[in-house]
Amino acid sequence: MKTDNSGKASACAVDNMVNSAAEKSTTPPDEWIVISNGALNLALPIGQLVMINEREKVMVRKGLVITIAGQRRLPAYCLSDDLQVQPPPSSPLRYCVVFAEENGEPQWGLLCDRVRRSAPQQSPPRTLPMLIRHPDSPINGVMIETATDATQTWIFTTTAQAVTHYLERSLRNESPNRPVDMAC
């Protein structure tokens, strides 16, 4: 994704990602949209992407973070590095990525500072064995990308449905408000 001097993604690059995500029927199910916020790298199937809003379409009303998806206002959430729902940072994040479950209706958005597409041929996702999965975590796998300088980036995979259930439990305080150990 190309950026200008401020580090902001060009509108054309974002539009291209959204347009190609809209072609859900032709997109292979193993393509991912990776959203990053701090050290957290979270990947969801690109077919579940509805749109990418820039920060101008994110607002705070009565303490709730809201984003616009067509004619609908949707809740938007910010996840910490250890997957805790947290208030948005004082400095605005660049994007709100809106996802949908199987019905195709936008459900919610995740605030992030980077968005990109990942090709699984570079790093196919590895499913986490049930034995080491955290019971409250939406994480079901990991992709490890290795840069040319041998630096590794861990990208945790999930689905819109798993994140929806996770957010619902977190907001209802059904699971203890404890961080998810990303080392499993």
Secondary structure, DSSP 8 states (H G I E B T S, - for coil): --B-TTS-B-HHHHHHHHHHHH-TTTS-TT-EEEEEETTEEEEEEGGGEEEEEEGGGEEEETTEEEEEETTEEEEEEEE-TTS-EE---SS--SEEEEEE-TT--EEEEEEESEEEEE-TTTS--EE--GGGS-TT----EEEEEE-TTS-EEEEEE--HHHHHHHHHHHHTT-S-S----TT-
